[in-house]
Amino acid sequence: MLEEWYRRHLGPDIHDISSSGVHPYTFAEIRDLCRIPASDLDAVVMDDSVSQGGAGIRQAVADRYAGGDADRVLVTHGSSEAIALTLSTLLHPGDRVVVQEGIYHSLGHYPRAAGCDVVTLPLAAVRDGEIDPEVLTALVTPGTAAVVVNFPHNPTGVTLSPQGLKALTERAAVTGAALVWDAATAEIAHRWEVLPDPGADGGDTVSYGTFSKTFGLPGLRVGWAVAPKDLLTATFPLRDRTTLFLSPLVELVAERAMRHADALIAPRAAEARRNLAYLTQWMAEHEDLVRWTPPEGGVCALPVFRELERAGSGPEAVERFCLELLARHRTLLVPGTAFGAPHGARLGFGGPEDSFRAGLAGLSQFLRARGAGR
Ligand SMILES: Cc1ncc(COP(=O)(O)O)c(C=O)c1O
C-alpha cells in the first residue's frame, strides 16, 4: 500500500510531509560536498562491475559500518535489494521468525513469502529504549531462526538505547537466532547516541543500510547488507537472475558519498532537528486534535488523529482524511493503514524547512476546519 500510495499521489507542487528520508541533494551539491571532479566521472569505464559490489564502494561501507571487513559487505540496488537477496536466501519454510509489528513492508514480506512461522514482536513491548525482557525471552526462544527489526522504527521513530541493543544482541546470540537489523535511518538519533552497527561485530547478524534516507540520496539507488560472507556468496545465484551488479558510475559516486558521509548527513540532520523542534511546538498547540509519541530517532513519526480514534473509524476513514488534506491543502501524509495503524498517519520531518512548515500550516487549517465542522 505504501508504494501504491506514492505512485498515485506523489507529484510536483505539493508539500510532502510524509517521507522517511531527508531533503535530497542535487548532483551539483553531491559533487561539491564529496569532491568529485568531472574528470573522475569521465574516467569511469562503463564495464560490468562484480556481484558483491566494486572493491572501492565495499571498502568504504566496511570502513564506516563493518569494522573494515569488506568481505562482509554486499552493495545493492537500494537496501530493498539487499533485503530481498539476503532474506530469500536465509529463510526457509517452517523457520520460526520474530518480526517487529508494523515493520517496513519488505522486511515483513520475505519471511511470510518463504513460508516461515512468523511471530510478532509488539511495538508496545519497546519502551524507553528496551524490549520488555519478558517479551524478549518469550518470543526469541531457542530454535528461533531470525529476529527481524528496524530501529529507528519507520514510521514511529521508536528506537533502542545502547543497553537495549546489547540485550537484544545477547538474546539472539544465546538462542542462536540471526539478528536481522534494518538501520535505514540510524545516522539521525534524538534520544540516545547513534547506535553502532550490530553487523560490525561479526557473528550471524545481518544489517542493512542505505543512501536513500539520512544521506539525502534516494535517487542514487544504492544500499548494502553487512552479513556473514557465506550468506552473501549464497545470494549470488539470485542476483545473477535479477540485477547482476551495479553500474560502475553509480559505485564511484556512492564510494565518494560514503567517504564524505559526515558532510552529507550533518546539514540534513541539523535541518531535521530544527523541523522536529518546530513540530514539537506544533503538536503542543494541536494537542486537542492530535496525539503523538515524540520520535527517538530518524525523521518520521506516527501522530494519531483524535477524531478518528474517538470514532473508532476503519481504515477507509484515514485514507479519506489524507486524500482530502492533499486535495485542499496540497499536503501529503501517508495513511497509517500502510503500517497497520488506522487512526494515524506517517509524518516525515526531514524535508526542506519552508515546505515542511507550509505543509504543517495546511494540516493545521484542515484539522481546525474539521473540528469546527463537528
Ligand atoms: C526501514 C526501511 N528499510 C529499507 C527501505 C528501502 O530503501 P532503499 O531501497 O531506498 O534503500 C526503506 C525505504 O523507505 C525503509 O524505510
PDBQT file of the ligand as one rigid body, heavy atoms in Angstrom, charges set to zero:
ROOT
HETATM    1  C1  LIG A 401      13.190   0.903   7.036  1.00  0.00    +0.000 C 
HETATM    2  C2  LIG A 401      13.464   0.877   5.583  1.00  0.00    +0.000 A 
HETATM    3  N1  LIG A 401      14.242  -0.087   5.070  1.00  0.00    +0.000 NA
HETATM    4  C3  LIG A 401      14.514  -0.156   3.769  1.00  0.00    +0.000 A 
HETATM    5  C4  LIG A 401      13.999   0.765   2.885  1.00  0.00    +0.000 A 
HETATM    6  C5  LIG A 401      14.334   0.636   1.424  1.00  0.00    +0.000 C 
HETATM    7  O1  LIG A 401      15.094   1.724   0.985  1.00  0.00    +0.000 OA
HETATM    8  P1  LIG A 401      16.008   1.731  -0.302  1.00  0.00    +0.000 P 
HETATM    9  O2  LIG A 401      15.666   0.562  -1.144  1.00  0.00    +0.000 OA
HETATM   10  O3  LIG A 401      15.706   3.015  -0.967  1.00  0.00    +0.000 OA
HETATM   11  O4  LIG A 401      17.402   1.671   0.213  1.00  0.00    +0.000 OA
HETATM   12  C6  LIG A 401      13.181   1.791   3.352  1.00  0.00    +0.000 A 
HETATM   13  C7  LIG A 401      12.583   2.761   2.437  1.00  0.00    +0.000 C 
HETATM   14  O5  LIG A 401      11.685   3.513   2.759  1.00  0.00    +0.000 OA
HETATM   15  C8  LIG A 401      12.916   1.852   4.738  1.00  0.00    +0.000 A 
HETATM   16  O6  LIG A 401      12.157   2.821   5.263  1.00  0.00    +0.000 OA
ENDROOT
TORSDOF 0
